[in-house]
């Protein structure tokens, strides 16, 4: 329930999917990086959880991220247990 409840759950499920596929780069379907991210993406190393772009509205929702399987798992756990 609550505002954005279904949307937020669906976004979180994508993070769990990143654990299952072994980590990597996750982008919202409507993200088209044209500035600094375009350069970063060509050199991205999958390791630490990294947010490259955020939607400025709605509290800075991350829309372009990368991380290893372990990092996606760690961040999913952090989000799940955040009070």
N, C-alpha and C positions, 0 to 999 in steps of 0.2 A: 504494500500500500504506500500511500504518501505520494507527494509530487515527484514524478520521474521514476517511481519505483520499478515499473516494468522495464523502462529504458535502461536504468542503472543495472538491473539484474542481467539484462542482455549484454551490456558492455562488460560486466564482470565475467560472464561465461566465455567471452572471447579471450580473456586473460587466462582462464583455465585451459582453454584450447591451446594456447601458446605453450603451456607446460607439456601437454600431450604430444605436440608435434616437435618437441625438443628445443623450443626457444626460437628466436629469430626476430624479424622486423614485423611490426604490426602498424598498419595505417588505416584510418577511417577511409571508407570507400570514396568520400568526396574530398580528400586531401590531395592537392596538387602542389608540391613544394616548388617554389620558383625563386626563392632567395637562398639564404645560407644553407638550408637543409639539402638542396640539390647537390651541393658540394660535399656535404657530410655523408650523404647516402652512398656516394660512390666510394667512400673510404671507410664505411662503418665496419667495426669489429664487434661481433656479438660477444658480450661479456657482461659487464655491470649493467643493471637496469638504467636505461637512459631515455629521457623524454626530449625529443627534438623540437616538437611544436605543440602548442596548446591553443585551444579555442579561447580567445580573450574573454568572451562572455561566459556566463554560467560558472564562474569560479576557476577558470583556467583548466578546462577538461583536456587531458592529454589526448592527442589525436595522431601522433606519430612517435612510436616508441620502439626500443629494441632491448633485448636481454637474453642471457642464456636460459636454459630450462630451469636451472636452480634459482636464477633471479626472478623469473616470472612466478615461480612457486612461492618464493619468499614474499614478493609484493602482493600476490593473491592472498596469502596468509595475513599480511599486514592489513589489507583492505577488509578482509572478512572479520578480523578481530578488533577493528577500530571502533572505539566507543564514542 
